[in-house]
Amino acid sequence: MRRFEVVLLSISLLGFPVSDSAIQNQSTLTQPSPASAPASITVPAGSKIELVVTRPERAQSAKNGDTVYAQTSFPTVAGIGMAIPAGTYVEGTIKSVTRPTRKFDRAEIQVLFTKIVFADGYIVELPGTTNAMQAPAAGPSSGDPQPASRETLIAITIQVTPANDLLLDNGAEVEMTLGAPLQLNAKQVAQSIPLSRLPQPGQLKSATTCRNVPGSPGTQGTSDTVIPGSPGTPDTVIPRGPGMPDTVIPGTPATPDTVIPGSPGTSGTPDYICPATPLVISSTPVNNQPTQSSQPVAAR
């Protein structure tokens, strides 16, 4: 390898051009061997992972136990390398639903995130899930003491009214905060990076629907009120004798009508509404107690 580098340097110094393919070959030859690459990647507890919801949650049907589907919208980095590429799938389970009221336009959904599915089929169970495996993919031996595992439980607060047909819409932005360190197989992660794809624009269009509701007919206006004026009186002419001018008594002039404008009334409302899209205000971790399992998360 050293000899190859010296040869390239010597050729360059003598004035001969070095082809791109040669540089690429050198780069390939000088890369660290797979044996020296780390076998695992650890994403620390507290790491924030940006998600977009890919299946809406309906206001009338959302309930405990429902599955929430999302994808990562931004890569997650651990150390100097990528740990979770954008477009990776994430699953969670609804633990509780608090719906809005007429006096309070907020809803809250608590979601326990349970699983990450990479584009190459690599599946990672998150800490604290009941179906998490008991052995780490790579790390300390089973004889070493292990920290208690915490769930990745998130409270999502949404600005929404009872008129909305959705609680979580397609494309809703949610932030997942890891409750415990996450250990990943570095080789599987590397294989998934070129296969990962974010949803294309338009694929996550709003799922809210317009629906028929009784509208109001509005109020009828009132017509103008007209007070008639007076027509006035003509001049009174009193004839006089020959050679004498007539005597004219002026009449009274006419007065116009007095118009008092009526009210225009109010317009009615249509027989349908299109609710505003629910807006995610915050995604905050829920304080939770360590689960019974004392082993760190493992992947399969």
C-alpha positions as CSV (number, residue, x, y, z in Angstrom):
1,M,0.0,0.0,0.0
2,R,2.9,2.4,0.9
3,R,4.7,1.4,-2.2
4,F,1.6,2.3,-4.3
5,E,1.3,5.7,-2.7
6,V,5.0,6.5,-3.3
7,V,4.7,5.5,-7.0
8,L,1.7,7.8,-7.5
9,L,3.6,10.6,-5.7
10,S,6.7,10.1,-7.9
11,I,4.6,10.1,-11.1
12,S,2.9,13.3,-10.0
13,L,6.2,15.0,-9.3
14,L,7.6,14.0,-12.7
15,G,4.8,15.9,-14.3
16,F,2.7,12.9,-15.5
17,P,-1.0,13.2,-14.9
18,V,-2.6,10.9,-12.4
19,S,-6.0,9.5,-13.6
20,D,-9.2,9.7,-11.5
21,S,-9.4,5.9,-11.5
22,A,-5.9,5.7,-10.0
23,I,-6.9,8.1,-7.2
24,Q,-10.1,6.1,-6.6
25,N,-8.1,2.9,-6.4
26,Q,-5.7,4.5,-3.9
27,S,-8.6,5.6,-1.8
28,T,-10.0,2.1,-1.9
29,L,-6.7,0.6,-0.9
30,T,-6.1,3.0,1.9
31,Q,-9.5,2.6,3.5
32,P,-9.5,0.7,6.8
33,S,-10.2,-3.0,6.5
34,P,-13.7,-4.3,7.6
35,A,-12.0,-6.0,10.5
36,S,-10.9,-2.6,12.0
37,A,-14.4,-1.1,11.7
38,P,-16.5,-1.0,14.9
39,A,-19.0,-3.9,15.2
40,S,-21.7,-1.8,16.9
41,I,-23.0,1.8,17.1
42,T,-24.4,3.1,20.4
43,V,-26.9,5.9,20.3
44,P,-27.0,7.6,23.8
45,A,-30.0,7.9,25.9
46,G,-31.7,11.3,25.5
47,S,-30.9,11.4,21.8
48,K,-33.7,13.1,19.8
49,I,-34.9,11.5,16.6
50,E,-37.1,13.5,14.3
51,L,-40.2,11.7,12.8
52,V,-43.1,12.3,10.5
53,V,-46.3,10.3,11.0
54,T,-47.2,8.2,8.0
55,R,-50.6,6.9,9.0
56,P,-53.2,9.3,10.5
57,E,-55.0,8.8,13.8
58,R,-58.7,9.4,13.6
59,A,-60.3,11.4,16.4
60,Q,-63.3,9.0,16.9
61,S,-61.4,5.7,16.6
62,A,-58.0,6.4,18.2
63,K,-57.6,4.2,21.4
64,N,-55.1,2.6,23.7
65,G,-53.2,-0.2,21.9
66,D,-53.3,1.3,18.4
67,T,-50.1,1.2,16.4
68,V,-48.5,4.5,15.4
69,Y,-46.4,4.4,12.2
70,A,-43.8,7.0,11.4
71,Q,-40.5,7.5,9.5
72,T,-37.4,9.4,10.5
73,S,-37.2,12.7,8.7
74,F,-33.6,13.5,9.5
75,P,-30.5,11.3,10.0
76,T,-29.4,10.5,13.5
77,V,-25.6,10.6,14.1
78,A,-23.7,8.8,16.8
79,G,-20.1,9.8,17.2
80,I,-18.8,10.6,13.7
81,G,-21.0,8.2,11.8
82,M,-24.7,7.8,10.8
83,A,-26.7,5.6,13.1
84,I,-30.2,5.9,11.8
85,P,-30.7,7.2,8.2
86,A,-33.6,9.4,7.2
87,G,-36.5,7.3,5.9
88,T,-36.1,4.5,8.5
89,Y,-39.4,3.2,9.8
90,V,-40.5,3.6,13.5
91,E,-43.4,1.9,15.3
92,G,-45.1,2.8,18.5
93,T,-48.2,1.9,20.6
94,I,-50.7,4.4,22.0
95,K,-50.8,4.2,25.8
96,S,-53.4,6.9,26.4
97,V,-55.6,9.4,24.6
98,T,-56.9,12.7,26.0
99,R,-59.4,14.3,23.6
100,P,-60.1,18.1,23.3
101,T,-63.2,19.7,24.8
102,R,-65.3,22.7,23.9
103,K,-63.4,24.8,26.4
104,F,-59.9,23.3,25.8
105,D,-58.6,23.0,22.2
106,R,-55.8,20.6,23.1
107,A,-55.4,16.8,22.8
108,E,-52.6,14.6,24.2
109,I,-51.5,11.2,22.9
110,Q,-49.0,9.2,24.9
111,V,-47.0,6.9,22.5
112,L,-44.6,4.1,23.6
113,F,-42.2,3.7,20.7
114,T,-41.3,0.1,20.4
115,K,-39.5,-0.7,17.2
116,I,-37.2,0.6,14.5
117,V,-37.2,-1.1,11.1
118,F,-34.3,-0.3,8.8
119,A,-34.6,-0.4,5.0
120,D,-32.6,-3.6,4.7
121,G,-35.0,-5.4,7.1
122,Y,-32.8,-5.0,10.2
123,I,-35.2,-4.7,13.2
124,V,-34.3,-3.2,16.6
125,E,-36.6,-3.4,19.6
126,L,-36.4,-0.3,21.8
127,P,-35.7,-0.5,25.5
128,G,-38.6,-1.3,27.9
129,T,-40.7,-3.2,25.4
130,T,-42.1,-6.5,26.6
131,N,-40.9,-8.3,23.6
132,A,-37.3,-7.0,23.7
133,M,-34.7,-9.6,23.5
134,Q,-32.6,-10.2,26.7
135,A,-29.1,-10.2,25.2
136,P,-27.3,-7.2,23.6
137,A,-26.2,-7.4,19.9
138,A,-22.7,-6.4,21.0
139,G,-21.3,-5.1,24.3
140,P,-20.4,-6.2,27.8
141,S,-20.6,-9.8,28.8
142,S,-23.8,-11.1,30.5
143,G,-21.9,-11.3,33.8
144,D,-21.4,-7.5,34.0
145,P,-23.9,-5.4,35.8
146,Q,-26.4,-3.7,33.5
147,P,-28.3,-0.4,34.0
148,A,-32.1,-0.6,34.2
149,S,-33.9,-0.1,30.9
150,R,-36.3,2.8,30.4
151,E,-39.1,3.1,28.0
152,T,-39.2,5.6,25.1
153,L,-42.6,7.1,26.1
154,I,-43.5,10.4,24.5
155,A,-46.5,12.7,25.3
156,I,-47.6,14.4,22.0
157,T,-49.6,17.6,22.6
158,I,-51.8,18.7,19.7
159,Q,-53.8,21.8,19.0
160,V,-57.1,20.5,17.8
161,T,-60.8,21.1,18.3
162,P,-63.8,18.6,18.7
163,A,-64.7,19.5,15.1
164,N,-61.6,17.9,13.8
165,D,-61.8,14.4,12.4
166,L,-58.1,13.7,13.1
167,L,-55.8,13.8,16.1
168,L,-52.6,13.1,14.2
169,D,-52.4,13.8,10.5
170,N,-50.2,12.5,7.8
171,G,-46.8,14.3,7.9
172,A,-47.3,15.5,11.5
173,E,-43.8,16.2,12.9
174,V,-43.0,14.4,16.2
175,E,-39.8,14.2,18.2
176,M,-38.8,10.9,19.8
177,T,-36.4,11.0,22.7
178,L,-34.6,7.7,23.5
179,G,-35.2,6.6,27.1
180,A,-32.1,4.4,27.2
181,P,-29.0,3.8,25.1
182,L,-29.6,2.0,21.8
183,Q,-27.1,-0.5,20.5
184,L,-27.0,-1.1,16.7
185,N,-25.2,-3.5,14.4
186,A,-22.9,-1.2,12.4
187,K,-22.8,-3.6,9.3
188,Q,-26.7,-3.7,9.2
189,V,-26.9,0.1,9.5
190,A,-24.4,0.6,6.7
191,Q,-26.3,-1.7,4.4
192,S,-29.6,0.2,5.0
193,I,-28.2,3.7,4.2
194,P,-28.4,3.4,0.4
195,L,-31.8,1.7,0.6
196,S,-33.5,4.3,2.8
197,R,-35.9,6.7,1.2
198,L,-38.0,9.5,2.6
199,P,-41.6,9.9,1.4
200,Q,-41.9,12.0,-1.7
201,P,-43.7,15.4,-1.6
202,G,-47.4,14.9,-1.9
203,Q,-47.4,11.3,-0.5
204,L,-48.1,12.7,3.0
205,K,-51.0,15.0,2.1
206,S,-53.5,15.8,4.8
207,A,-56.0,13.1,5.5
208,T,-58.6,15.4,7.0
209,T,-62.0,15.3,5.2
210,C,-64.8,17.8,4.6
211,R,-68.1,16.6,5.9
212,N,-71.8,17.7,5.9
213,V,-73.0,19.5,8.9
214,P,-76.3,21.5,9.3
215,G,-75.7,25.1,8.2
216,S,-77.6,28.2,9.2
217,P,-79.9,30.1,6.8
218,G,-78.9,33.5,8.1
219,T,-81.3,36.3,8.9
220,Q,-83.5,38.3,6.5
221,G,-82.9,41.9,6.1
222,T,-85.4,44.7,6.5
223,S,-86.5,47.1,3.7
224,D,-86.0,50.8,3.8
225,T,-88.6,52.9,5.5
226,V,-89.9,55.8,3.3
227,I,-91.7,58.8,4.8
228,P,-93.5,60.6,2.0
229,G,-92.7,64.3,1.5
230,S,-95.3,67.0,0.7
231,P,-96.1,67.9,-3.0
232,G,-96.2,71.6,-2.2
233,T,-98.8,74.1,-3.3
234,P,-99.0,76.1,-6.6
235,D,-98.9,79.9,-6.7
236,T,-102.2,81.6,-6.3
237,V,-102.9,84.2,-9.0
238,I,-105.5,86.9,-8.5
239,P,-106.4,88.7,-11.7
240,R,-106.7,92.5,-11.6
241,G,-108.4,95.0,-13.8
242,P,-107.3,96.0,-17.3
243,G,-103.9,97.5,-17.4
244,M,-103.2,96.2,-13.9
245,P,-100.7,93.3,-13.2
246,D,-102.1,90.1,-11.6
247,T,-101.5,89.5,-8.0
248,V,-99.4,86.4,-7.4
249,I,-99.4,84.7,-4.0
250,P,-96.5,82.2,-4.0
251,G,-97.3,78.6,-3.1
252,T,-95.2,76.3,-0.9
253,P,-92.3,74.2,-2.4
254,A,-92.5,70.4,-2.4
255,T,-90.5,68.4,0.2
256,P,-88.6,65.1,-0.8
257,D,-89.4,61.7,0.7
258,T,-87.4,60.7,3.8
259,V,-85.7,57.3,3.5
260,I,-84.6,55.4,6.6
261,P,-82.3,52.5,5.5
262,G,-83.3,49.0,6.6
263,S,-80.8,46.3,7.8
264,P,-79.0,44.0,5.3
265,G,-79.5,40.8,7.3
266,T,-76.8,38.2,7.8
267,S,-75.5,35.5,5.4
268,G,-76.0,31.8,6.2
269,T,-73.3,29.2,6.7
270,P,-72.7,26.3,4.2
271,D,-73.8,22.8,4.9
272,Y,-70.2,21.4,5.2
273,I,-66.9,22.2,6.9
274,C,-63.3,21.4,6.3
275,P,-61.5,21.2,9.7
276,A,-58.1,22.8,10.1
277,T,-55.2,20.4,10.1
278,P,-54.2,19.4,13.7
279,L,-51.0,21.0,14.8
280,V,-48.4,19.2,16.9
281,I,-47.3,21.7,19.6
282,S,-44.8,19.5,21.5
283,S,-43.4,16.0,21.9
284,T,-41.9,15.6,25.4
285,P,-40.6,12.5,27.2
286,V,-42.7,11.1,29.9
287,N,-40.9,10.3,33.2
288,N,-41.1,6.6,33.6
289,Q,-39.8,4.0,36.0
290,P,-37.2,1.3,35.0
291,T,-38.8,-1.8,33.6
292,Q,-38.3,-5.2,35.2
293,S,-35.7,-6.2,32.7
294,S,-32.2,-5.2,33.8
295,Q,-30.6,-5.9,30.4
296,P,-29.9,-3.2,27.7
297,V,-31.7,-3.2,24.5
298,A,-30.8,-5.8,21.9
299,A,-31.4,-6.0,18.1
300,R,-32.3,-8.8,15.8
